[in-house]
């Protein structure tokens, strides 16, 4: 049962008054005994101006790399929150062009890199989301809804890539074993040294400080950088990370199966749990858990206390007659309980993670992941069946919905960990770090890591990330040099859906705080997050916010396991009147 389970960039404070209130990551590389280790304080980055012209960058050479264009982008050609982004060079190209011996397709790692004319000395690897295949603008949007700044605006050099395949090859690139590996960790491994050499070619020096960040699968890429590339990166920002992505994708198929049992139309899984019914459940959660943090404000901050306070079997009205939105049938309650508990096999063994009950399940983002992506041809079924399982099966594209419904957690789930003579690395190998609890290299270099995730994430369970962090705390509990909180911190965002949105204060700037921690030793105790109500500076309004919230409500995101509690004095719409305890 659920309740029993459990710069800086410049020195200006221009980051919208939403700066983090901050005060101060490893691989398999050998390190001296931990009792003899010292943790260095890294020095701040020093900026530089680009040497020559953007056109000169066309002559850059790096093995297996082709530069296709290098052009000047004038100040204001891009903007963020109606603020012009500085002049920069846009470099496009590709690496490791090849013809696959398995499927005969041409593959290459496409990229774009943006290098400010006036550079702050920092580099950001921007991990992109989903199954990749597109080269997103390399501006460094690495988390939160309605960004008010980004890395390029602040002066970082930023790279973005397609992770080794084109959009037209989604999801069939899963047939090629090397394309799988590039998607998992190969692309970032190959792009990182090239990008740093290009920076040296452009400015006459390598970056003083390097960061890896991203959201969703991009957050997973950041966590890969924390282990496989820990010698290359000083700061890691993993936002809503798909850390154990193959397992999470399979869990989505389990969700589809459970919803199918209670849907009135299996071709529309939203009929299993309508908006009115979700409102009923959200109201029941709030009735039991909202006040646990000291104020009734539509947010559940005390996630752990809510696990005991709310039980869907006991606290949601049960329909005595037909469904009318104000109640749930016993069959619905059981199916939804199963979803929040997570997938199991026939032996009852847990195969992924639980999810906390949160009123953010009202969000359309949450609903889209549960009702559409769990059966769709562009999301979880094809990822599981073509990109992750061994052997892959292209026929799944023809009927991804049926594949989801028929997926067998006894016989099909083990295929995520399988390999053979063609696919010599399983998905659980190429998508995950070799040792996810070994951050020694990052730690002893003076590197730092921030992980941020919504408690109402509809695809990657915040409990999965929390379970990993708890294990990390245990791993370093006896370390005489540093405890986990000295180099890695985890922040939960109450009500936030996957990456953004939901019933939440989802607008925040974690990158600023990460830089302050890495380069100035200021440990992040809290991150100030705002609601995106009418008038928000980003221009991206969250239309799902409750009408009784102030449009500019702010809340502190507290470093786990602390939670935000109202002090009892002052305006309860302002973060300054909340404590982390």
N, C-alpha and C positions, 0 to 999 in steps of 0.2 A: 504494500500500500504506500502511496506517495508520501504520506506524512512520516512514515517510518524509514524512508530512504533518504535515503538522502541524495644684431639680434639681440635681446639675444639676437635673434636673427640679425637685428641691429639692436642696440640697447634700448630702443624705444619700447614703450608699452602699448604700441599701436594695435596689438592683437585684441581689438575690440573690447577692451575692458573685460575680456573673458579669459584673461591669462590664468594659468594654473597658479594656485597658491602653493609654491613648492619649496621645499627645502632640500640634500643629495638624493655582457650577459655572459656554450662551451663546445667543445668538440672532443673527439677522441685523442687529441694531441696530448702527449705526455706532459705532466706538470710536476714540479717538486712536491714533497709532502706538504699538506695544507698547513701544518703548524709553522712552516717556514715561509709561507707566502705573505707578501704585502700587496695591498690593492692600490694601484696608482691612481692619483687624481689626474685625469686627462686635462690638457690645457685647451683654452678656447681657440676656435678656428680664426685664422687671419685671412682677410679677403685679398683679392687681386683683380686686376683688369685684364681683359682678353688681349692677347698679343696679335697684332695684325688684324686681318679682316675675317669675316665669316667664310668668305670664299676660300681662304687659305686652308680651311679645315678639310677641303676636298682631297688634299694631298696626304692626309693622315694614313699611315699604314699600320695594320695589325694583322697577324696571321689569320687566315680564313675569314677575313672581313672585307666587305665591299661598302664603300661610302657612295651613296647615290646622289644626295643633295646636301648642300650646306648653304643656308640663306639667312640673311638678317631679318629678324622680326622686330619691327619698330615698337617702341613703347606704346602701349594701348592697343596693340593688335589682339591681345587677349586681356581679359579682366576677370576679377573675382569680387563678388559683392559690389559691383559697379566701381571698383577701383582698378585703374590701369596697371597691368603687369609690365615690368621693366623691359627694356630692349634686350634681346637675346639672340643667339645663333641657334637655328633649328637644323640639326643634323639627322638625316635619315640613312638607313642602310640595312644590311643583313649579314649574318654570319653562318658559316657551315652549310652552305647550299649543297644539296645531295639528292640523289634519286634512291628511293627506298627499294631494297632488294625483296621486300615482302609484299608491298602493294603497288610498286611501280610509280608512286606519286613523288613529285618534287617537294622537298621540305627545306626550310631555312628558318633561322631565327631572325625575324624582322624586328627592327627597333627604331625609335626616335629618341634623340637626346637634345635637351634644351640647355644651353650654356649662357648664363647672363653675361652681358658685356661688363657689368659691374658685379663681380662675384663675391659671395661671402665666405668662400673657403670650404664650403660643405658640399657633400654629394649625397643624393638620395636615390636609392633603387626603389622604384615604384612598382610594387606587385599589383597586378590587375586581377579581376575576379572571374568567377564562373569557370568555363572550360577554356578561357582565353581565346586566342585566334584573332583578336583585334588589337591593334596598337592604340591604346588610349592616349590622349594628349598627356605628354610628360610634364605635368604641372605640379604633381605632388599633392593631390587630394587624397589623404590617407586615413580618413575616418570622419564620422559625424554627419549630421544632416545640415544642409544649407551652409557650406563652409564660408567663412568670412575672410579667410586668408588661405594661402597654400605655399608649398615649399618654393616654387619658382618666384612667387611674389616676394618672398623673403630673401631671395638671392641664392638659393641652392642651385647647383647643376643637377638635373633630374633626367633619369633614363626610364623608358617604358618599352615593353616588348610584347610580342604576340605569343611568347613562350614556345616558339618552334613550329607553329603551324598556322594556316590561314583560317579565316572564318568559313570558307567554303569546305574546309576539311574537318569541320566540327559535325558530329563526333567521330567521324570515320578515321581520324588520325590514330585512334586507339588500336587500329590494326597494325600499325608500325611500332615495333618495340622501342626504337630510339626516340620516336616522337612522344611516346609515353614518358620516357625518362626525362626528356627535355621539359615537358609539361610539369613534371614533378620537381626536379631539382637541376636538370642539366642546363637549362637556359640561363638561370641566374648565375650558375657556376661559370659559364662561358662569357657572359656579358660583363660580369664585374671587373675582371682585369682589363678588358678592352676599354670599358668606360673610364677607368682610372688613368689609363694611358692617354686616352683622348683628352682628358682634363689636363694632363701634364703638357700635352702638345699645344693646347689652347692657351694655358695660363703660365706655363713655365714651371709648374709644380703640381704635385699630386694633391688631392684633397687632404686638408688637415684632419677633418672629421667626416666619417662616412656613416650613413644611416640607411636602414632598410625598413620600409613601411608599406602597408597595404591593408585592404579590407576584404573580408571573405576569403576566397582562395588567395588573394593578395596578402591577407594576414597570415595564412599558412606559409606563403613564400617568405615572409619576414621571419617566421619561427624556424624555417629551414636555414635562413641566413645566420640565425643565432647559434646554430650547431655546425652545419657543414661548412660555413664560411665565417666562423667566429673571428678568425684572424683579420678579416677584411672589413668588419663593421664594428663601430663603436656604440651605436644605439639602435635598438629594435623597437618598432611600434607595430604591434599586431592588433588590428581592430577587427572584432567579430570573426576571429580566425576559424577557418575550416580545418582545424588541426588534424583530426582523425577523419578526413573527408570521405574516404571510402565507406567507413562505418556509418557516418552520418547520412550518406546517400542511400545506403541500404535501409537505414531506419525510416527514411521517407517512404520506402516501398511498404514497410510495415504499417506506417500511418495510412497509406492508401488502402491497404487490406482491411484495416479496422474501420475506416470511414465507409467502405463499400458495404459493410454489414448493416449499417444504419441509414444509408442514403436512400432517399425515395427515388433517385435517378442515378444509377452508377456512372452515367456519363457526365454528371455534374455533382462532384463530391461535396460541394457547398450545401447541398440539400441534406447532408448528414448532420450539420451543425450550423444552423442558419445564424444570420446576424442577430436576430432577436434572442435566440438561444445563447449565443455567445455573450450578449449583454446580461442575460440572467446569471450566467456563471460568473462573469466579471463582477456583477453586483454582490454575489455571494462571497467572492474572494475579498472584496473591499470591506464587506460587513465584518469579516473575521480578522482581517489583517491590516487594514489601512491605519488604524489608530495605534498599532504596535510601535510605531516610531515617534509617538508623542503628538501627532497632529493628524487630523482627518483631512487629507488633501488630494485624494484620488491616486496616490502613489503608494506602492508597497515597498518600503525601504528595507524592512527587516525580513529578508528572504528566509532566513533560517527559522525564525519564530513562526513564520507563516506555514512552514511545512507541518508543524504540529497543530497550529490553530485551525487550518482549513483541511477538510476532507470532503472530496467531491461526493462520496457516498452518503455522507451525513448532512451536508450543509447546502445542497442544491435541491430545490423543490422537485418532487417526483410527480410526473403526470398521472393523474387518476383516470383520465379519458384520453382524448386525442391530443396530439402535439399542437400547442398554440403559441409557442415562443416564450411563455412564462414559466416553463418547466421542462424537464428532460425525462425521457423514458428510462426505465432501468437498463435497457439495452444500450441507449446512448451513454449513460453514465459509465457503464462498464467499458465500452469501446474507447471513450475519451480518457478514462483512467488508464487503460492499456497504452494509449499513445503517450501519455505523460510519464508512464513508468518506463517505456522503451521496449524495443524488440527483444524477444527471447526465442530460443529454439525449443524443440519438443521436450528437452530435459529441464526447461525452465531457467537455463543459463542466460544471464543478461549479456546482450551483444553490443550495446552502445551505452547510453547514459539516460538518466532521468531528466525531466524538465520541470522547473518550478512553476507552480500555478501563478499567473500574473494577469492583471486586468488588461495588459497590452495585447492579449489575444483578440481584442476588439479591432486591432489594426488591420488594414487591408493588405499590408505587406505580409503579416503573419498568415492571413487567410490565403494569399496567393501561393505561398510556399506549401502549405498543407493541402490545399484543394486542387491546385493546378500543376505545380512543379513536381509533385509526387507521382504524377502519371504522364507528364508531358514529354513530347519528343525532343525538347531542347534541354532537359534538365536531368533529374535523378535516374530514371530508368535507363536512358542511353549511357549515362556516365557509368552506372554499375555494369551494364551488359556489354559495353563496347570498349570503354577506356580502362575499367578496373578489373573485370573478371578475366580469368584465363581458363579456356580460350575465349576470345571475344566473339560476339555473334551479331553480325550486321543485320540480321533479319528482325532484330528488336525494333529497328526504326519503323517497320511497317505496322507494328501494334505495340507501342510502348505501354499503353494502358493495361493490356492483357499481361504483358511481361511483369508489370508491377503487381498485379493481382495474383499471378501464379508463382512469384518468387518464393522459393522454398528455403527457409532459414536453417534447415538441416543439411541440405545437399547443395544449395546454390551459394549460400553465404561463405562457405570455406573457399570458394573460387577467388575471393578477394585476396587471399593469402597464398594462392597457388602460383606455380611457375612451371615452365617446361623448356624444351630445348630452344624454342624461338623466343619466348617471353621469359627471360632468365631472372628478371626482377619482378616480384609481385607488386601489386598496388600498395600493399602495406609496407613495402620496402621503398619504392620510389616516391611515394607521397609523404612519408614520415621521415623524421630525422633518424639516424642510426641509433642514437640513444637520446631520447627526449628529455631525460632527467640529468644529463651531463652538460652543464653550462660552465664548466671550469675555465675553458679558454676565454670566453667572453668576460667572465668574472675577473680573472687574474690579469686581463688587459686593462681593466677599469671600465669595461663596457656596461651598459644598462639596458633594461628591457621593460617596456610598458605593454600591458595587455588590457584592452577595453572591450566590453561586450554587453549587449542588452539582455535583461532577464526574460524578455519575451521574444527572443530570437526564434524564428519559425523553422529554421533548418539546422543550425549548429547549436547544440544545447550548451547553454552557459554552464550547466552542471558538468559537462564533459571538460570544459576548460578549467572549471574550479577544481575538479578532481585531480587534473594534472598539476595545478598549482599547489594543492595540498600535498601531493606526493613530492613536489619540488621542495616545499618547506621541510618535509621530513628528511629528504636527502641531505640538505645542508644544515640540519639542526645541530649536528655535532661539529660543524666546521668552526675552527678557532679563528679563521680569518674574516669570515663574513657570513651572515645569515641571509636567507633568500630575500628578505625585505631590503637588504642593503644593495641589491643589484637587480631585482625583478619585482614589479608590483602589478597587481591585478585590480581593475576597477569595473564594477558592475553598474549598468545604467538601468535603473528601474523603469519598466514599461516599454523600453525601446525594442523594436523589432530588429530584423537582420540588418545591421549596418546603420540604420536610421529609422525615423518614423515611429509609429506606435503612439501610445499615450505616455509621452515622455518629454523630458528636457534633453533633447538629443543633439544640441548644437554646442560643440566644445572644441578646444584646440589642445590636443595631447602632444603634438609634435613640439610645440613651444616648451612645454614642461620637460620633455625628454631631453632637449638640448640643454636646458638649464641644469638638469641632473648630470648629464654626461660631462659637460664642459665646466660647470661651476660648482658642482657638488651639492646642489640644492635638492634635497629629497622631496618627491611629490607626495604630499599628505592628502591633498584634495585637488580636484579639477572642477572648475566652475562651468556648469552646463546651463544652457538657456532653452526655453521653449521657443518655437518658431511660430508665434502668433501673428496676427495682422500687424503690419508695419515692420516686420523683421528685416534687418539690413541686407540679408542675403537675397531677398526677393523670392525665396522659396518658402512658402507658408505651409505649415502642417495643418491641413483643414480638419483633421480628426481630433484635435485637442478639445477637451471639455469646455463648454461655454463659460463656466465659472472660474476658469484659470485666468490670471493676468496674462496678457499676450506676451509679456516679457519676463515671465516667471524664471527665476534662477534657482538652482539647487547645487550643492556640492556633491560631486561624485567622490566617494571615500575609498581609500585604499583598503581592500579586503583584508581582514574580515570586519572592519569597522563599517558602520552605517550612519547615514545622516539622520540626526534627531533634532527636532525643533527645540530651541533653547527656552521657549516659553515667553519670550519677550521680543518685541519688534515685529515688523511686517513679515508675515509668514510667506510672502511671495518672493522674498529675497534670501539668497544663499547665505548672506552674512549673519543671519539669525539662526543658522543651523550649525551644530557641532558634529564632528565625526567621533563616534564613540562605540 
